[in-house]
Amino acid sequence: MEIYALYGTSGTGKSSSALELAHRMNIDAIIDDGILIYQGRKVAGTSAKYEKTKIQAVKRAIFHYPEHATDVRRAIDQFQPGRILVLGTSRRMIGRIVEALGLTTPVEYIPIESIKPPQEIEAARYVRETMGKHVIPIPRVEVEKDFLQRLVASAQQIFSPKKEVIGETTVVHPPFSGGRIVIHPQVLRKIVEATCRHFPEVSQILKTEYTFEDLPRLQVTLALAVPFGTEIPMLAQDIQQALYKETSYCLNIAPASIDIKIASLQFVTAAKPV
């Protein structure tokens, strides 16, 4: 039996990446948040996502309860998977899980950063922190067998690079995830206005457009009044960088993109030094 471990901090998209990684590496079993998944089906354990508090969830995820660990160990002995992928927030957590389940084989560690681009990790964090969404790498019907249906948000098919369906993940809102953070579009507009006031060349903010589907994305249309000879691309880049810095600071998350459009351009006479 070969043991692989995918690790990364909470909300970085480990569960959503597990199916594709398992498919690519011919891994037939996954241990994630207290459950054993074999060939795409939950066969043992209880998900930490079902717990009411974060402390209880952590205990469930590391198989703190003896009867829980015994249940999963028996299933491993029964199904005899050739390769197991263990998911955890750190190498230390992986070690606790491996020890609790009596998996003595050396572990090959895989950091989430090695298989997932930084922007996708940032998007996963954003979804977790603002919407409270957690992913379980099994089909929705499997989750609904023992999870309250009102907490199940949606399901999504996972495809391989060759566009073949390799499994399904289910999105849930666990009780311990708390409320959701809502970023109102007016907040971003105020940030844009405050930032652009630092640039005397900006005569008017004509339009602001936003999207929050994965990461905040911002498009700003401006009217400029500049002295003849001003390097417009350089000015637009300075405004873009200022907006990036300010939105990252205020929202505690970096925007995926900030696009600056110049819809109106007026040349003015530069003031002569006295």
Secondary structure as a PSIPRED ss2 file (coil, helix, strand):
# PSIPRED VFORMAT (PSIPRED V4.0)

   1 M C   1.000  0.000  0.000
   2 E E   0.000  0.000  1.000
   3 I E   0.000  0.000  1.000
   4 Y E   0.000  0.000  1.000
   5 A E   0.000  0.000  1.000
   6 L E   0.000  0.000  1.000
   7 Y E   0.000  0.000  1.000
   8 G C   1.000  0.000  0.000
   9 T C   1.000  0.000  0.000
  10 S C   1.000  0.000  0.000
  11 G C   1.000  0.000  0.000
  12 T C   1.000  0.000  0.000
  13 G C   1.000  0.000  0.000
  14 K H   0.000  1.000  0.000
  15 S H   0.000  1.000  0.000
  16 S H   0.000  1.000  0.000
  17 S H   0.000  1.000  0.000
  18 A H   0.000  1.000  0.000
  19 L H   0.000  1.000  0.000
  20 E H   0.000  1.000  0.000
  21 L H   0.000  1.000  0.000
  22 A H   0.000  1.000  0.000
  23 H H   0.000  1.000  0.000
  24 R H   0.000  1.000  0.000
  25 M C   1.000  0.000  0.000
  26 N C   1.000  0.000  0.000
  27 I C   1.000  0.000  0.000
  28 D C   1.000  0.000  0.000
  29 A E   0.000  0.000  1.000
  30 I E   0.000  0.000  1.000
  31 I E   0.000  0.000  1.000
  32 D E   0.000  0.000  1.000
  33 D C   1.000  0.000  0.000
  34 G C   1.000  0.000  0.000
  35 I E   0.000  0.000  1.000
  36 L E   0.000  0.000  1.000
  37 I E   0.000  0.000  1.000
  38 Y E   0.000  0.000  1.000
  39 Q C   1.000  0.000  0.000
  40 G C   1.000  0.000  0.000
  41 R E   0.000  0.000  1.000
  42 K E   0.000  0.000  1.000
  43 V E   0.000  0.000  1.000
  44 A E   0.000  0.000  1.000
  45 G E   0.000  0.000  1.000
  46 T C   1.000  0.000  0.000
  47 S C   1.000  0.000  0.000
  48 A H   0.000  1.000  0.000
  49 K H   0.000  1.000  0.000
  50 Y H   0.000  1.000  0.000
  51 E C   1.000  0.000  0.000
  52 K C   1.000  0.000  0.000
  53 T C   1.000  0.000  0.000
  54 K H   0.000  1.000  0.000
  55 I H   0.000  1.000  0.000
  56 Q H   0.000  1.000  0.000
  57 A H   0.000  1.000  0.000
  58 V H   0.000  1.000  0.000
  59 K H   0.000  1.000  0.000
  60 R H   0.000  1.000  0.000
  61 A H   0.000  1.000  0.000
  62 I C   1.000  0.000  0.000
  63 F C   1.000  0.000  0.000
  64 H C   1.000  0.000  0.000
  65 Y C   1.000  0.000  0.000
  66 P H   0.000  1.000  0.000
  67 E H   0.000  1.000  0.000
  68 H H   0.000  1.000  0.000
  69 A H   0.000  1.000  0.000
  70 T H   0.000  1.000  0.000
  71 D H   0.000  1.000  0.000
  72 V H   0.000  1.000  0.000
  73 R H   0.000  1.000  0.000
  74 R H   0.000  1.000  0.000
  75 A H   0.000  1.000  0.000
  76 I H   0.000  1.000  0.000
  77 D H   0.000  1.000  0.000
  78 Q H   0.000  1.000  0.000
  79 F H   0.000  1.000  0.000
  80 Q C   1.000  0.000  0.000
  81 P C   1.000  0.000  0.000
  82 G C   1.000  0.000  0.000
  83 R E   0.000  0.000  1.000
  84 I E   0.000  0.000  1.000
  85 L E   0.000  0.000  1.000
  86 V E   0.000  0.000  1.000
  87 L E   0.000  0.000  1.000
  88 G E   0.000  0.000  1.000
  89 T C   1.000  0.000  0.000
  90 S C   1.000  0.000  0.000
  91 R H   0.000  1.000  0.000
  92 R H   0.000  1.000  0.000
  93 M H   0.000  1.000  0.000
  94 I H   0.000  1.000  0.000
  95 G H   0.000  1.000  0.000
  96 R H   0.000  1.000  0.000
  97 I H   0.000  1.000  0.000
  98 V H   0.000  1.000  0.000
  99 E H   0.000  1.000  0.000
 100 A H   0.000  1.000  0.000
 101 L C   1.000  0.000  0.000
 102 G C   1.000  0.000  0.000
 103 L C   1.000  0.000  0.000
 104 T C   1.000  0.000  0.000
 105 T C   1.000  0.000  0.000
 106 P C   1.000  0.000  0.000
 107 V E   0.000  0.000  1.000
 108 E E   0.000  0.000  1.000
 109 Y E   0.000  0.000  1.000
 110 I E   0.000  0.000  1.000
 111 P E   0.000  0.000  1.000
 112 I H   0.000  1.000  0.000
 113 E H   0.000  1.000  0.000
 114 S H   0.000  1.000  0.000
 115 I C   1.000  0.000  0.000
 116 K C   1.000  0.000  0.000
 117 P C   1.000  0.000  0.000
 118 P H   0.000  1.000  0.000
 119 Q H   0.000  1.000  0.000
 120 E H   0.000  1.000  0.000
 121 I H   0.000  1.000  0.000
 122 E H   0.000  1.000  0.000
 123 A H   0.000  1.000  0.000
 124 A H   0.000  1.000  0.000
 125 R H   0.000  1.000  0.000
 126 Y H   0.000  1.000  0.000
 127 V H   0.000  1.000  0.000
 128 R H   0.000  1.000  0.000
 129 E H   0.000  1.000  0.000
 130 T H   0.000  1.000  0.000
 131 M H   0.000  1.000  0.000
 132 G C   1.000  0.000  0.000
 133 K C   1.000  0.000  0.000
 134 H E   0.000  0.000  1.000
 135 V E   0.000  0.000  1.000
 136 I E   0.000  0.000  1.000
 137 P C   1.000  0.000  0.000
 138 I C   1.000  0.000  0.000
 139 P C   1.000  0.000  0.000
 140 R H   0.000  1.000  0.000
 141 V H   0.000  1.000  0.000
 142 E H   0.000  1.000  0.000
 143 V H   0.000  1.000  0.000
 144 E H   0.000  1.000  0.000
 145 K C   1.000  0.000  0.000
 146 D C   1.000  0.000  0.000
 147 F C   1.000  0.000  0.000
 148 L C   1.000  0.000  0.000
 149 Q H   0.000  1.000  0.000
 150 R H   0.000  1.000  0.000
 151 L H   0.000  1.000  0.000
 152 V E   0.000  0.000  1.000
 153 A E   0.000  0.000  1.000
 154 S E   0.000  0.000  1.000
 155 A E   0.000  0.000  1.000
 156 Q E   0.000  0.000  1.000
 157 Q E   0.000  0.000  1.000
 158 I E   0.000  0.000  1.000
 159 F E   0.000  0.000  1.000
 160 S C   1.000  0.000  0.000
 161 P C   1.000  0.000  0.000
 162 K C   1.000  0.000  0.000
 163 K C   1.000  0.000  0.000
 164 E C   1.000  0.000  0.000
 165 V E   0.000  0.000  1.000
 166 I E   0.000  0.000  1.000
 167 G E   0.000  0.000  1.000
 168 E E   0.000  0.000  1.000
 169 T E   0.000  0.000  1.000
 170 T E   0.000  0.000  1.000
 171 V E   0.000  0.000  1.000
 172 V E   0.000  0.000  1.000
 173 H C   1.000  0.000  0.000
 174 P C   1.000  0.000  0.000
 175 P H   0.000  1.000  0.000
 176 F H   0.000  1.000  0.000
 177 S H   0.000  1.000  0.000
 178 G C   1.000  0.000  0.000
 179 G C   1.000  0.000  0.000
 180 R C   1.000  0.000  0.000
 181 I C   1.000  0.000  0.000
 182 V C   1.000  0.000  0.000
 183 I C   1.000  0.000  0.000
 184 H C   1.000  0.000  0.000
 185 P H   0.000  1.000  0.000
 186 Q H   0.000  1.000  0.000
 187 V H   0.000  1.000  0.000
 188 L H   0.000  1.000  0.000
 189 R H   0.000  1.000  0.000
 190 K H   0.000  1.000  0.000
 191 I H   0.000  1.000  0.000
 192 V H   0.000  1.000  0.000
 193 E H   0.000  1.000  0.000
 194 A H   0.000  1.000  0.000
 195 T H   0.000  1.000  0.000
 196 C H   0.000  1.000  0.000
 197 R C   1.000  0.000  0.000
 198 H C   1.000  0.000  0.000
 199 F C   1.000  0.000  0.000
 200 P C   1.000  0.000  0.000
 201 E C   1.000  0.000  0.000
 202 V E   0.000  0.000  1.000
 203 S E   0.000  0.000  1.000
 204 Q E   0.000  0.000  1.000
 205 I E   0.000  0.000  1.000
 206 L E   0.000  0.000  1.000
 207 K E   0.000  0.000  1.000
 208 T E   0.000  0.000  1.000
 209 E E   0.000  0.000  1.000
 210 Y E   0.000  0.000  1.000
 211 T E   0.000  0.000  1.000
 212 F C   1.000  0.000  0.000
 213 E C   1.000  0.000  0.000
 214 D C   1.000  0.000  0.000
 215 L C   1.000  0.000  0.000
 216 P C   1.000  0.000  0.000
 217 R E   0.000  0.000  1.000
 218 L E   0.000  0.000  1.000
 219 Q E   0.000  0.000  1.000
 220 V E   0.000  0.000  1.000
 221 T E   0.000  0.000  1.000
 222 L E   0.000  0.000  1.000
 223 A E   0.000  0.000  1.000
 224 L E   0.000  0.000  1.000
 225 A E   0.000  0.000  1.000
 226 V E   0.000  0.000  1.000
 227 P E   0.000  0.000  1.000
 228 F C   1.000  0.000  0.000
 229 G C   1.000  0.000  0.000
 230 T C   1.000  0.000  0.000
 231 E C   1.000  0.000  0.000
 232 I H   0.000  1.000  0.000
 233 P H   0.000  1.000  0.000
 234 M H   0.000  1.000  0.000
 235 L H   0.000  1.000  0.000
 236 A H   0.000  1.000  0.000
 237 Q H   0.000  1.000  0.000
 238 D H   0.000  1.000  0.000
 239 I H   0.000  1.000  0.000
 240 Q H   0.000  1.000  0.000
 241 Q H   0.000  1.000  0.000
 242 A H   0.000  1.000  0.000
 243 L H   0.000  1.000  0.000
 244 Y H   0.000  1.000  0.000
 245 K H   0.000  1.000  0.000
 246 E H   0.000  1.000  0.000
 247 T H   0.000  1.000  0.000
 248 S H   0.000  1.000  0.000
 249 Y H   0.000  1.000  0.000
 250 C H   0.000  1.000  0.000
 251 L H   0.000  1.000  0.000
 252 N C   1.000  0.000  0.000
 253 I C   1.000  0.000  0.000
 254 A C   1.000  0.000  0.000
 255 P C   1.000  0.000  0.000
 256 A C   1.000  0.000  0.000
 257 S E   0.000  0.000  1.000
 258 I E   0.000  0.000  1.000
 259 D E   0.000  0.000  1.000
 260 I E   0.000  0.000  1.000
 261 K E   0.000  0.000  1.000
 262 I E   0.000  0.000  1.000
 263 A E   0.000  0.000  1.000
 264 S E   0.000  0.000  1.000
 265 L E   0.000  0.000  1.000
 266 Q E   0.000  0.000  1.000
 267 F E   0.000  0.000  1.000
 268 V E   0.000  0.000  1.000
 269 T C   1.000  0.000  0.000
 270 A C   1.000  0.000  0.000
 271 A C   1.000  0.000  0.000
 272 K C   1.000  0.000  0.000
 273 P C   1.000  0.000  0.000
 274 V C   1.000  0.000  0.000
